[in-house]
Amino acid sequence: MNNGNGNGNTVLLTIIGIATLLVALVGATFAYFTATVNNDQAQSVSVTTAAPVGLVYLGQELELENTIPGNSASAEFTVENPEGSTVAQTYDLHLIIDNNTFVTDDGDEQLVITISGASNGANTPTVGNSPYNVTDGTDKASNGKSFVVVSTQKIDPNEKQTYSISIEFKELDIPQDTNTNKSFSAHIEISNPQTVQE
């Protein structure tokens, strides 16, 4: 009987030994896939963005009152990316008609607006489609009409772009009586400022 118990103990001790070995192997396998992070040498990351300063628009009033054919008037306006700005920007300019009662009965291109641009920096404005024929107020169809002066015009920090604008009631050497007591008004609008990614 003692032999039977000895064999039973041997089997039990063998099973316990195998179980212990399996636990040790599983533990070793788990430890093999464990990672340790050392925070003593952490890498810092810092990001800052440049904030554009608002573009400055300055303009003179342009008036042509009690005019007759052959008269004209001119003025200037500027767009500036002022001192303190750190990024180049782009912008759009539009000539927007607010009121126009001039008609083309006596001929087209009686009332014409011309705009040109210059710069104290590297980005001379490219004015599109100037001069603008605005003699199309029949039935007030042109009210709210918009002409693109410049589109995505680049302007660097500290750059000033100067625009010359003139309006002329042209002499056509024919009677232009249908445009007696007519009126016209418009404004320049700057819009869509965008930071240039360089």
HUKA-V70155 format. One record per run of one state. SS is the DSSP state (H for helix, E for strand, - for the rest). FROM is the first residue (numbers start at 0). LEN is the number of residues. Records with the same first field share a line. If there is no record, write none. Layout:
SS = FROM-LEN  FROM-LEN
This chain:
- = 0-1  32-6  41-14  59-12  80-8  100-10  119-12  133-4  140-5  155-4  169-7  179-4  195-3
H = 1-31  38-3  137-3  176-3
E = 55-4  71-9  88-12  110-9  131-2  145-10  159-10  183-12
